[in-house]
Amino acid sequence: MNQIISSLQQFWEFTGFCNMTWQHLVMIVIGIVFITLAIKKEWEPLLLVPIGFGMIIGNIPMFPGLNIGVYEDGSVLNILYQGVKQGWYPPLIFLGIGAMTDFSALISQPRLILIGAAAQCGIFGAYLLALALGFAPNEAGAIGIIGGADGPTAIFLSSKLAPDLMGAIAVSAYSYMALVPVIQKPIMMLLTTKKERLIRMPAPRAVSQKEKIIFPIVGFLTTAFIVPSGLPLLGMLFFGNLLKESGVTRRLAETARGPLVDVITILIGVTVGCSTQADKFLTGNSVKIFCLGLLSFVIATTCGVLFVKFINLFLKEGRKINPLIGNAGVSAVPDSARVSEMAGREADPTNHLLMHAMGPNVAGVIGSAVAAGILLGFLG
């Protein structure tokens, strides 16, 4: 009888019920909230469902030493997490993004790249705020990249500069990407007048196939020579786009933007979610990072809209830019461009801004990778 009781007691000690803390429950609830928002609100479901379920997986209470946790060397989850920790997954995501992205809107209106550059102020604004809150320069740089609204870039940079903060940074970046319509639209409406929201932009010119093929080569050479440290992201982004536009590598382009990016999205989402173990995630720094992430999005959106209003002072009638596309300078493709379209159609149902907004939107993808390269070059 004593042996049976001892065995049952030992079994109990290995269960999650015995090892449960309130912190585990909090993180499990947060994971369920992420899944609920993804399914009911359709907020970035391809990201929030894997991340949310990963949070649940990573916060199942376990007896120490079972070698199954994401932070235990040699475990299956730890091996899969190396793609995040060592920065393997983000360049592969960028390969898929490049194979999905049409740069025509940017090629036809090169001036729109300036809006994408202006929106990167969110990154450097958050960097300065993080320094003011006492974060080390490398940690501040990793936190600041949240303002680029680019989850893979945030993971890539934090894996190099602040691995201990990667979970909070990645979850913050993806959370605010999902909340782009909620965060950006009120700022856009506050900063623009009714007259400005009614501005009609001239239709973009047609872009030739030759221009589309030349752009990724010239774009990569230009950006890589300026910031060589951004090469892993920039190289894969422009390579993926060349696969798409060359016309002779269709199978490779379809693989890059289809099965490959889907597999990596699953792995990056689940493992990032698993990395939010209660003992690693529920800290004062995580709260600060979430607040700084929100501020970085606000700064980026504000700077993008105000920059358009500023350059409109020097443009003739008929050449002015609708400031509602200023928000699209962040890297959340195509969600922020859709917000521009939605806000524009509310002001004038016949005014379509989506194609114009895609210009600064894809410029923001390039801009966030360049900004990451700059920060890595200075702080790495």
C-alpha positions as CSV (number, residue, x, y, z in Angstrom):
1,M,0.0,0.0,0.0
2,N,2.8,2.4,0.9
3,Q,4.4,1.7,-2.5
4,I,1.2,2.5,-4.3
5,I,0.7,5.7,-2.4
6,S,4.4,6.7,-3.1
7,S,3.9,6.0,-6.8
8,L,0.7,8.0,-6.9
9,Q,2.5,10.9,-5.1
10,Q,5.4,10.7,-7.5
11,F,2.9,10.7,-10.5
12,W,1.2,13.8,-9.0
13,E,4.5,15.7,-8.7
14,F,5.0,15.2,-12.4
15,T,1.6,16.6,-13.4
16,G,0.9,20.1,-14.6
17,F,-1.6,20.5,-11.8
18,C,1.1,20.1,-9.1
19,N,3.5,22.5,-10.8
20,M,0.9,25.2,-11.8
21,T,1.4,28.8,-10.8
22,W,-0.9,31.8,-11.4
23,Q,1.7,33.0,-13.9
24,H,1.2,30.0,-16.0
25,L,-2.6,30.5,-15.9
26,V,-2.2,34.2,-17.0
27,M,0.0,33.2,-20.0
28,I,-2.4,30.4,-21.0
29,V,-5.3,32.9,-20.9
30,I,-3.4,35.4,-23.0
31,G,-2.8,32.6,-25.6
32,I,-6.5,31.8,-25.7
33,V,-7.2,35.5,-26.1
34,F,-4.8,35.7,-29.1
35,I,-6.6,32.7,-30.7
36,T,-10.0,34.2,-30.1
37,L,-9.1,37.5,-31.6
38,A,-7.6,35.7,-34.6
39,I,-10.7,33.6,-35.2
40,K,-13.5,36.0,-34.3
41,K,-11.9,39.3,-35.4
42,E,-9.7,37.8,-38.1
43,W,-6.8,39.9,-36.8
44,E,-3.7,38.4,-38.5
45,P,-4.9,34.8,-38.0
46,L,-1.9,33.3,-39.8
47,L,0.2,34.8,-37.0
48,L,-1.9,35.0,-33.9
49,V,-3.2,31.4,-34.1
50,P,0.3,29.8,-34.1
51,I,1.6,32.3,-31.5
52,G,-1.4,31.9,-29.3
53,F,-1.3,28.1,-29.3
54,G,2.5,28.3,-28.9
55,M,1.9,30.3,-25.7
56,I,-0.3,27.6,-24.4
57,I,2.3,24.9,-25.3
58,G,5.1,26.9,-23.7
59,N,3.2,27.4,-20.4
60,I,2.1,23.9,-19.6
61,P,3.6,23.5,-16.1
62,M,6.2,20.8,-16.0
63,F,8.5,19.1,-13.6
64,P,12.1,20.4,-14.1
65,G,14.5,18.2,-16.0
66,L,12.1,16.5,-18.4
67,N,14.0,18.0,-21.3
68,I,11.0,19.0,-23.3
69,G,10.8,22.8,-22.7
70,V,11.8,25.3,-25.4
71,Y,14.7,26.5,-23.2
72,E,16.1,23.0,-22.5
73,D,19.0,22.1,-24.7
74,G,18.4,19.2,-27.0
75,S,14.6,19.2,-26.7
76,V,12.5,19.1,-29.9
77,L,11.1,22.6,-29.1
78,N,14.6,23.9,-28.4
79,I,15.8,22.6,-31.8
80,L,12.9,24.2,-33.6
81,Y,13.5,27.4,-31.6
82,Q,17.0,27.7,-33.0
83,G,15.5,29.1,-36.2
84,V,14.3,32.0,-34.2
85,K,17.3,32.3,-31.8
86,Q,19.9,32.1,-34.6
87,G,17.9,34.2,-37.0
88,W,17.3,31.5,-39.7
89,Y,13.6,32.0,-40.1
90,P,13.3,35.7,-40.8
91,P,15.4,35.7,-44.0
92,L,13.2,32.8,-45.3
93,I,10.1,34.8,-44.5
94,F,11.6,37.7,-46.4
95,L,12.2,35.4,-49.4
96,G,8.5,34.7,-49.4
97,I,7.5,38.3,-49.0
98,G,9.7,39.3,-51.9
99,A,8.0,36.6,-54.1
100,M,4.6,37.9,-53.1
101,T,5.3,41.7,-53.4
102,D,4.6,43.8,-56.5
103,F,6.8,46.8,-56.4
104,S,5.0,48.5,-59.4
105,A,3.4,51.1,-57.2
106,L,6.8,52.2,-55.9
107,I,8.5,52.0,-59.3
108,S,5.9,54.2,-60.9
109,Q,6.0,56.8,-58.2
110,P,9.6,56.8,-56.7
111,R,8.8,59.8,-54.5
112,L,6.6,57.6,-52.3
113,I,9.7,55.9,-51.0
114,L,10.3,59.1,-48.9
115,I,7.1,58.3,-47.0
116,G,8.4,54.8,-46.2
117,A,11.6,56.4,-44.9
118,A,9.7,59.0,-42.8
119,A,7.7,56.3,-41.1
120,Q,10.9,54.7,-39.9
121,C,11.1,57.5,-37.4
122,G,8.9,55.2,-35.2
123,I,11.9,52.9,-34.9
124,F,14.4,55.5,-33.9
125,G,11.9,57.4,-31.7
126,A,11.2,54.1,-29.7
127,Y,15.0,53.6,-29.5
128,L,15.5,56.9,-27.8
129,L,12.5,56.3,-25.4
130,A,13.9,52.9,-24.5
131,L,17.3,54.4,-23.7
132,A,15.4,57.0,-21.5
133,L,13.7,54.1,-19.6
134,G,17.1,52.6,-18.8
135,F,17.5,49.8,-21.4
136,A,21.0,49.2,-22.7
137,P,21.7,50.5,-26.2
138,N,21.6,47.0,-27.8
139,E,18.2,46.3,-26.0
140,A,16.8,49.7,-27.0
141,G,17.7,49.0,-30.7
142,A,16.0,45.6,-30.6
143,I,12.9,47.2,-29.0
144,G,12.8,50.1,-31.4
145,I,12.5,47.9,-34.5
146,I,8.9,47.1,-33.3
147,G,8.0,50.5,-34.9
148,G,8.8,49.1,-38.3
149,A,5.7,46.9,-38.0
150,D,7.7,43.9,-39.3
151,G,7.7,40.8,-37.1
152,P,10.5,38.9,-39.0
153,T,12.8,41.9,-38.8
154,A,12.0,42.3,-35.1
155,I,12.9,38.7,-34.5
156,F,16.1,38.9,-36.6
157,L,17.4,42.0,-34.9
158,S,16.5,40.9,-31.3
159,S,18.2,37.6,-31.9
160,K,21.4,39.5,-32.6
161,L,21.1,42.3,-30.1
162,A,18.9,41.2,-27.2
163,P,18.1,37.4,-27.2
164,D,16.7,37.6,-23.6
165,L,14.0,40.0,-24.7
166,M,13.1,38.3,-28.0
167,G,9.9,36.7,-26.8
168,A,8.4,40.0,-25.5
169,I,9.7,41.9,-28.6
170,A,8.3,39.4,-31.1
171,V,4.9,39.1,-29.4
172,S,4.6,42.9,-29.1
173,A,5.5,43.3,-32.8
174,Y,3.0,40.7,-34.0
175,S,0.3,41.9,-31.6
176,Y,0.5,45.5,-32.9
177,M,0.7,44.3,-36.5
178,A,-2.7,42.7,-35.9
179,L,-4.0,45.9,-34.4
180,V,-2.9,48.2,-37.3
181,P,-6.5,49.2,-38.2
182,V,-7.3,50.0,-34.5
183,I,-4.1,52.0,-33.9
184,Q,-3.6,53.9,-37.1
185,K,-7.0,55.1,-38.2
186,P,-7.8,57.4,-35.3
187,I,-4.4,59.0,-35.7
188,M,-4.9,59.5,-39.4
189,M,-8.3,61.1,-38.9
190,L,-7.0,63.4,-36.1
191,L,-4.1,64.7,-38.2
192,T,-5.9,65.3,-41.5
193,T,-8.6,67.7,-42.5
194,K,-11.7,66.8,-44.6
195,K,-10.2,68.7,-47.6
196,E,-7.0,66.7,-47.3
197,R,-8.8,63.4,-47.1
198,L,-10.5,64.2,-50.4
199,I,-7.3,64.7,-52.4
200,R,-7.3,62.7,-55.6
201,M,-3.9,61.5,-56.8
202,P,-3.1,60.9,-60.5
203,A,-3.2,57.3,-61.6
204,P,0.2,55.7,-61.4
205,R,1.9,55.0,-64.8
206,A,2.2,51.5,-66.2
207,V,5.4,49.8,-65.3
208,S,7.2,47.6,-67.9
209,Q,8.4,44.0,-67.2
210,K,11.9,45.2,-67.8
211,E,11.7,47.7,-65.0
212,K,10.3,45.1,-62.7
213,I,13.2,42.8,-63.4
214,I,15.8,45.5,-63.0
215,F,14.4,46.9,-59.8
216,P,15.3,44.1,-57.4
217,I,18.9,44.0,-58.7
218,V,19.4,47.7,-58.5
219,G,17.5,47.9,-55.2
220,F,19.6,45.2,-53.6
221,L,22.9,46.7,-54.8
222,T,21.9,50.2,-53.6
223,T,20.7,49.1,-50.1
224,A,23.3,46.4,-49.5
225,F,26.2,48.8,-50.2
226,I,24.7,51.4,-47.8
227,V,24.0,48.9,-45.0
228,P,25.8,45.6,-45.6
229,S,24.7,44.4,-42.2
230,G,21.1,44.2,-43.5
231,L,22.2,41.7,-46.3
232,P,20.4,38.6,-44.9
233,L,17.0,40.3,-45.0
234,L,17.5,42.6,-48.1
235,G,19.2,39.9,-50.1
236,M,16.4,37.4,-49.6
237,L,13.7,40.1,-50.1
238,F,15.0,41.2,-53.5
239,F,15.9,37.7,-54.6
240,G,12.4,36.5,-53.9
241,N,11.1,39.5,-56.0
242,L,13.4,38.6,-58.8
243,L,12.1,35.0,-58.8
244,K,8.6,36.5,-59.2
245,E,9.3,39.0,-61.9
246,S,11.9,37.2,-64.0
247,G,9.1,35.1,-65.7
248,V,11.4,32.0,-65.9
249,T,11.4,30.8,-62.3
250,R,7.7,30.5,-61.6
251,R,8.0,27.2,-59.8
252,L,10.6,28.7,-57.4
253,A,8.5,31.8,-56.8
254,E,5.4,29.8,-56.1
255,T,7.3,27.6,-53.6
256,A,8.8,30.6,-51.9
257,R,5.5,32.5,-51.5
258,G,3.5,29.3,-50.9
259,P,4.6,26.1,-49.1
260,L,7.9,27.5,-47.8
261,V,6.6,30.7,-46.3
262,D,3.6,28.8,-44.8
263,V,5.9,26.2,-43.1
264,I,8.2,28.9,-41.7
265,T,5.2,31.0,-40.5
266,I,4.0,28.0,-38.6
267,L,7.4,27.3,-37.0
268,I,8.2,30.9,-36.2
269,G,4.7,31.5,-34.7
270,V,4.6,28.4,-32.5
271,T,8.2,28.7,-31.3
272,V,7.9,32.4,-30.5
273,G,4.7,31.6,-28.6
274,C,6.5,28.8,-26.7
275,S,9.3,31.2,-25.8
276,T,6.9,33.2,-23.7
277,Q,7.2,31.0,-20.6
278,A,5.8,32.7,-17.6
279,D,9.1,32.9,-15.7
280,K,10.8,34.5,-18.8
281,F,7.9,36.7,-20.0
282,L,6.0,38.1,-17.0
283,T,8.5,40.8,-16.0
284,G,8.5,44.5,-15.7
285,N,10.6,44.8,-18.9
286,S,7.9,43.0,-20.9
287,V,5.3,45.6,-19.8
288,K,7.7,48.4,-20.8
289,I,8.3,46.8,-24.2
290,F,4.6,46.5,-24.9
291,C,4.2,50.2,-24.0
292,L,7.2,51.2,-26.2
293,G,5.9,49.1,-29.0
294,L,2.6,51.0,-29.0
295,L,4.4,54.3,-28.9
296,S,6.6,53.3,-31.8
297,F,3.5,52.6,-33.9
298,V,2.0,55.9,-33.0
299,I,5.2,57.7,-33.8
300,A,5.6,55.9,-37.1
301,T,2.0,56.7,-38.2
302,T,2.2,60.3,-37.1
303,C,5.5,60.9,-38.9
304,G,4.3,59.3,-42.1
305,V,1.1,61.4,-42.2
306,L,2.8,64.7,-41.2
307,F,5.6,64.1,-43.7
308,V,3.0,64.0,-46.5
309,K,1.4,67.1,-45.2
310,F,4.8,68.8,-45.2
311,I,5.8,67.9,-48.8
312,N,2.3,68.9,-50.0
313,L,3.3,72.5,-49.1
314,F,5.7,72.4,-52.1
315,L,3.6,70.5,-54.6
316,K,1.3,72.0,-57.2
317,E,-2.4,71.2,-57.3
318,G,-2.9,67.9,-59.1
319,R,0.4,66.6,-57.9
320,K,-0.4,66.6,-54.1
321,I,-0.4,63.4,-52.2
322,N,-3.3,62.3,-50.0
323,P,-2.0,62.3,-46.5
324,L,-4.1,59.3,-45.7
325,I,-1.4,57.1,-47.4
326,G,1.2,58.4,-44.9
327,N,0.3,55.6,-42.4
328,A,1.3,53.0,-45.1
329,G,5.0,53.8,-44.6
330,V,5.2,51.1,-42.0
331,S,6.0,47.6,-43.1
332,A,2.6,45.9,-42.3
333,V,1.9,44.8,-45.9
334,P,-0.9,45.1,-47.0
335,D,-2.8,45.9,-43.8
336,S,-1.7,49.5,-43.5
337,A,-2.4,50.1,-47.2
338,R,-5.9,48.7,-46.6
339,V,-6.4,51.2,-43.8
340,S,-5.5,54.0,-46.2
341,E,-8.1,52.7,-48.7
342,M,-10.8,52.3,-46.1
343,A,-10.2,55.8,-44.6
344,G,-10.2,57.3,-48.1
345,R,-13.4,55.6,-49.2
346,E,-15.1,56.8,-46.0
347,A,-14.3,60.4,-47.1
348,D,-15.2,59.8,-50.8
349,P,-16.5,56.4,-51.9
350,T,-15.1,56.9,-55.4
351,N,-11.6,57.7,-54.3
352,H,-9.4,54.6,-54.3
353,L,-6.1,54.9,-52.5
354,L,-5.0,51.3,-52.3
355,M,-2.6,51.3,-55.3
356,H,-1.1,54.6,-54.2
357,A,-0.7,53.3,-50.6
358,M,1.1,50.2,-51.7
359,G,4.0,52.4,-52.8
360,P,5.0,53.6,-49.3
361,N,3.9,50.2,-47.9
362,V,6.5,48.2,-49.8
363,A,9.0,51.0,-49.3
364,G,8.4,50.4,-45.6
365,V,9.4,46.8,-46.0
366,I,12.7,47.9,-47.5
367,G,13.0,50.7,-44.9
368,S,12.6,48.5,-41.9
369,A,15.3,46.1,-43.2
370,V,17.6,49.0,-43.8
371,A,16.9,50.4,-40.4
372,A,17.6,47.0,-38.8
373,G,20.9,46.9,-40.7
374,I,21.8,50.4,-39.4
375,L,21.1,49.4,-35.8
376,L,22.9,46.1,-36.2
377,G,25.9,47.9,-37.7
378,F,26.1,50.4,-34.8
379,L,25.1,48.2,-31.9
380,G,25.9,44.6,-32.9
